[in-house]
Amino acid sequence: MSRISAASRNGPWWALHTALGLALWTGAYLVLEPVSAWLTGLLPLDRDGALHSAVAFFLYEAPKVLLLLAVVVFAIGIVRTVFSVERTRAFLAGKNETAGNVAAAALGIVTPFCSCSAVPMFLGFVSAGVPLGVTFSFLIASPMINEIALGLLFAMAGWKVAAAYLVFGLAVAIAAGWLIGRLHLESWLEPWVRDLRAAPVEWSDRTVTAADRVAAGVAAVKEIVGKIWPWVLIGIAVGAFIHGYVPNGVLAAVMGRDAWWSVPVAVTIGVPMYANAAGIIPVVQALVEKGAALGTVLAFMMSVTALSLPEMIILRKVLSLRLIAVFAGIVAGGIVAVGFLFNALFA
């Protein structure tokens, strides 16, 4: 009998264990912010210093992303016992994969994750057999566009700019995902991910119980989280360093110049950085007030949120360097085009 089948023999205890686990997860997530702030306060660090900012960032983001990763993978593990790979593909893509790109990008808008937090959802989609291009549409849209960022942008620059950002951001996510899908680069996933996609969920010839589904979710967490957690911590550590030590003044000086190369330079500067869309809005406002062109600044914002060095480090566990390069190149090209278009429209 399979490992999953054996879980059903535990009687009602599986439900109690599941409820207790979810309660512990919820409690841990709710106290993340005060506990991380308390731990940071215990350290002998200058509260106004860069090291304090970097440490505070890491102590909050590291457990947050790991908790999100665990719960998303757990949920995907359960979903895979209900929907076959074929049904999952049909749900997001159907007969027209382009519709899947649109659906995934739209889903990304209502999931306000930073780029590193969106990676768990990407892994879940990949492990469930969702087409690679569709998963990339979600990965791009989720950190780059969300309702909080749109609200702040609306308040700062008006509805026309906010609407244009929404439309162009969606266009980049949909077009980039569609193009990656057309290239058929599934073979560029890491071997263990390809095996995970190809492996069917094996059941005995009896009815699948709720206990079986929960056991499948736990098994997925052990398999996937167990493989990638070091990469998650490395990526967040890089993000913490950038968060604490990269000065905003340098960015404003470069993007404030009225030159054709300001957009690609802004994107090049933004890619190694790490922040969510809502968190980067104050920087956007400051840059605009200092005379930077709106299209240049928004291209910078898109590159920070949709393409970050920590995200690339985490993705390296599941993607080959060639696939990461293709992904980054396509998205960066789209963002540069949007930056030039914004500068032309809102000169």
N, C-alpha and C positions, 0 to 999 in steps of 0.2 A: 504493500500500500504506500502511496506517495506521502511525502512530508505534509502536504496540504490536507490530504485526506485524514491523516492522523489527528489533525487539529480538532476535527468534529467530535472526537471521543472525549474531549475535555468537559463535556456537558455545558452547564451555564457559566462556567468560570471564564470562558473566552469573552463573554459579554462584559463581565465585571472588569477583566483585565483591559479590555479595549476602552471602556468608559474611564477607567483610572488613568490610562495612558493619555487619552485626549484631554482630560482635566489637567494633568500635569503639564502637557504641552501648552494649553491655554494659559495656565498660571505663569509658566516660564516666559511666555511671549509678553504678557501684560506687565511683568515686572522688569523687563529688559532695560528700559530707559532709566528708571530710578536706580536699579542695581548697578548698571554700568557707570552711571554718574557717581554713585557712592564709591565704587571701586577706584575710579579715576581720582576722586578727591582724597583717597587714602595715600596716594603716591606723592612723594616730595617733588612736585613739579610746579613750575611757574604757571599760574592759571592763564596768563596772557601769552605764553610761549608756544612756539610751533610744536614742540614735543608733546605738550599737554593736549593740543588739538588733535594730533595724530593718534595718540594713545586712546583718547576718548572715542575717536572715530572707530578704531579697531575693536575696542571692548564692547561697543554697541553693535557694529555691523557683523562681526564674526558670528556670534550666537544667533543673531536675527536671520542671517542667510542660511545657516545650517538648520535652524528650526523650519524655515520655509521649505528648504530642500527636502527635509524628512517628511513633512506633511504632504507636499505635492507628490513625491514619489510614492508614498503610502496610498494616496488617493488613486494615482494612476495604476498602481498594482491591483487595486480593487476593480477599477474600471475594465482592466484587461480581462477579468474573469466574466464580465458581462458582455462586452463587445469584442468580437474577434478583430483581428487586424484589418480585415476587409471592411467590417462595419464601421470601424473607427475612421478609416480612409473615406468611406462614403459620407460619414457625418460632416467632415470638414471640407471635403473636396467634391464628392459626388462624381458625376460624369465629366464635369467641367472643373479642372483643377484651379483655374483662375478664380472661381467662386470661393475655393478654399483659401486662397491668398487674401481675398477681400475679407472673408469671415475671420481669419486669424488676425489680420491687422486691426479690424474693428474690435475684436476681443482684447487686443493689446491696449486699446484706449482706456478700457474700464478696469484694467489691472495696473494700478500705479506703482509698479516696481522700478527700482533702479536696474541698471544693466546686469549687475551680478545677481540680483534677486530674480531676474527674469530667466536666468540660465536654468534653474530647476524646472520651470515649465517647459523650456526647450527640450531638456533631457526627457521629460515625461512624454512629450509629443513624439520624440524620436523613438523611444523604447516601445511606444504603442503602435509604431508603424505608420505614423502620419507622414505624408510626403515631405521630403527635405525642404523644398522651396516654401511650403506652407509654414513649416516650423520657423524658417528664417523670417518670414513676414511678421510673425508674432514677436520674435526676438528683437526685431528692429522697432516695431511700433510700441511695444509695452513700455520701455524706458523713455522713449523719445516723446511720446504724446500721452498726456493723461489729463483728467478733468481739473486737477489742481493747477497744473502748469497753464492750461488754457485760461482758467479764471484769472490767474495772476497776470498773464499776458494781456488779457482783455482789459483789466484795470489799468495796466501800465501804458499800453499802446493803442487801445481801441479795438472794436470788433472786427474791423477789416483786416488788421494784422493778425489777430488771433485766428480768424477764419482762414486766412491764407496759410498760416502756419499749419493748421489742422489739415487742410487739403493737400498741401505740398508734402507734409510729413507722411500722410497716408499714401500718397503717390510713391514716395521713395520706398516705403515698406512693401507695398504691393508689387511695384515694378522690380525691386531687387529680389524679392522672394520668387517671383515668376521667372526671372532670368536664371536664377540659380537652379530652379526646378527644371528649366529647359536644358541645362547643361548636363543633367543626370550624373551628379557627382557623389552618389551614395557610396561608391567604392572608396571614396576618400575619407569616410568615417573611420575611426579607429576600429581595429578588428573586434574588440570585445563588444563594441556597440553594434556592429553588424551582426554578430552572433546573437545579441540580445533581441534585435529586431526579427531575426529569422526564427528564433526558438519559439515553438508553439507552447501554449499553456496546456500541460497535460493533466487530465482529470481521470478518475476512475469512471466506470460506467454507471454510477449512481447519481442522484440529484446533488447539485452543488449547493452547499449550505452557506449561511452567512458566516459561519466560523471559517469555512474554506476561503471565502473572499478576504476576510481580515488577515488570515495567515498568508495569503498571497501578497497583500500589501506590506506586511512585515518583512517577508522574504525579499521583496523589491527594494525596501529601504536598506536592508543588510547588503544586498548585492551592489546597488548603485551608489548609495552614500558611502559605503565602505571603500569604494574605488576612488572617489573624487574629492573627499573632504580635505586632503592636504592641499590640493590645487585651489580649493576655495579659500583656505586660510592664506595661502601665498598671494593670491589675487587681491584679497582685502588688505593685506599688509602693504602691498604696493599702493593701493588706493589711499590708505591712511597716510603714507609718506607724502604723496602728492597733495592730499588734503591739507596737511599741516605745513608744508614747506614751499609750495609753489606760489609765489606772490602774484596777486591780481594786477598790480601796477605794470608788470612786464607785459601782460596780455593787452591791457588798454593801450599801451604805447605802440604796439605793433598793429593792432586792428584800428587804431585811430587814424592811420595814414590813408590818404585818399589815393590808392594805387590799385591797379588791376590785380596784383598778386596778393592783395590782402585776404581775399576769400580762401584760396588754397592754403595760405599760411595759417589762417585762423583754424581751418580744419586740421592741419598738421599739428598745431599746438593742442587742439582739443582732444584728439584721439588718445594721447597717453593719460589724460586726466580721468577723474572718477567723481560723479555726482549724479543725483537724480534731477529730473526736469524742474521740479519745484524748488530744489535747493540752488539751482543755477540761475533762477530768475533774478535775484538781487544783483548778481554779477552782470547779467545782461543789462539791467537798468543802469548800473554804474557805468558800463562801457558806452551805452548810448548817450548818457549825459556828458561823457567826456569827448564826444564827437565821433565815435565809431559809426560806420555805416550800418544801417539796420540789417541788411542782408548778410553782411560779414559777421555781425554779432549772432544772428540766428543760425547761421551755418556753424559757428563755433558751438552754440548751444546744442545743435543736433549732433555734432561730432562727439561732444562730451557725453551725452546721454545714450546715443545709439552705438558708439564705438569707443570702448574704454580699454586701456591696457589690462586692468584687472580682469575684465570680462574675457579678453583674449587668452589670458593665462589659464583661467578656469576652463574655457572651451578647448584648450589644447589637450585635455584629457580625453575628449570625445571626437575631436576633429584633427585631421592631419594639418600640417603647416600649409600645404597647398590650398586646402579648402578654406582655412582661415584667411589666407592672402586673397583668395577670390572674393570671399564675403566682404572683407574690409575694403578691397578695391572697388567693388560694385557700389557699395553703400557710400563710400567717400566720394566717388564720382557723382552720384546722385545728389549728395548734399552740396557739393561745389556748384552744381548746376542750379540748385534751388537758391543758393546764396547770390549768384549773379542775377537770377531772375528777380529776387526780392529787391536787390539794389536798383534794378531797372524800373520796377513797379513803384517803389516807395522812395524814390530819390528826393 
